[in-house]
């Protein structure tokens, strides 16, 4: 009998696992196929002007924003991972968990919070005027919009780098660092010569996630008036009503993202580090006591305060001003609709993620690799690009349906199906990675034992595999759910009329220039995400 550790099962085998994996790949391929096909159509009268005069500025601001945010998040995440992993100090366990909480704050909410915090009517300037007697306007932070956006992204997205770098660092051999200490090398030299080179490949994986989030953003760039590709796509689609120009911009952005990911993949192949012996001494942090731990504690507190506590405090301050009005508005409807779409998409994602990963481990070959990579491409594509692909696909589907049934018009594209479909494609990779990690921990031995006793693939999965990877599936579902809560561009473009998610509900108040009203929906997003993040971390320990 073929086993997982030896020769795998045949490439093509009738069954539900392969069918679900193929269906997941097809769901991703269809909207992007329609998008590429639509891009071949002649451009509108606006396209030559956009191409000749605006496209360079879109490239320039997008590159500056992506590079600046990624490098700032990389530096902050790596430094915190080194301090937390390398040292034992008072409050280390608390900071280890708390420093991932900024992931619960969407960057666009952090941008609104800091604008309110440091603005003329905010608590900082109000305190300086009323308590210290400073003249109005004497305290101003006149940073360029690009600098503000880079700051916001760096403080909200650095946990991607922090988590991956810390997880890699604590698995390294203690001998690497102890030998340097015996030779009399200082802490900075050890970090520069040993820690940084070791963490770099893994840190760059986190940096890639930061980069994808920045390229996906619409809320921050729109709020600060930046001319990025995402804001340009929104402007062409909604501002000018020019779907042709929006589609061409979306395809250009998609090609740009794929080029960046290809370069990162080629570099990663040339730089891999691993421990080659199982007898290596486990990594041991150095104990800091007394005054020596003060700088580390202060830096961790500063990072946590700036990235999480200050935006949270600003939102609670706004809530105290608007609580009666906030509870009388459509907050409940927005929360209910967000819960409906997030739970439905999470269920779909985890179902197809489990099926895809299980099929990959059972059936080998080029077809398996192709289908798996195709199904996981959605997370690499900015939401604005994905939304346009989904719209073109569903509108064409409605047209075909109308030909078959003339009494039906816009039957599918006017429902929540488009939004749930796009959300499932966008965050499918998150679920897959969690399930893959679960299967990697248990290995093939239990599956092989069950198969040797005569049980089929499906029976083995439900009786043996699923109970063993249950925690990984649950963690993946939590991660997906948190990402769905924060998603803004897909919600703005694809939600049905008279329906609001919490993200679009927040954006509605921002458009009306009443930032205080964003407090209630923003806090629902932040606190829900924070609770689920802490529960997930607790379950992993």
Secondary structure by P-SEA (a helix, b strand, c coil): cccccccccccccccaaaaaaaaaaaaaaaaaaaaaaaaacccccaaaaaacccaaaaaaaaaaaaaaaaaaaaaaaaaaaaaaaaccccaaaaaaaaaaccccccaaaaaaaaaaacccccaaaaaaacccccccccccccccaaaaaaaaaaaacaaaaaaaaaaaaaaccaaaaaaaaaacccaaaaaaccccccaaaaaaaaaaaaaaaaaaccaaaaaaccccaaaaaaaaacccccaaaaaaaaaaaaaaaaaaaaaaaaaaaabbbbbcccccccbbbbbbccccaaaaaaaaaaaaaaccaaaaaaaaaaaaacaaaaaacaaaaaaaaaaaaaaaaaaaaaaaaaaaaaaaaccccaaaaaaaaaaaccccccaaaaaaaaaaaaaaaaaaaaaacccccccccccaaaaaaaaaaaaaaaaaaaaaaaaaaacaaaaaaaaaacccaaaaaaacccccaaaaaaaaaaaaaaaaaacccccccccccccccaaaaaaaaaaacccccaaaaaaaaaaaaaaaaaaaaaaac
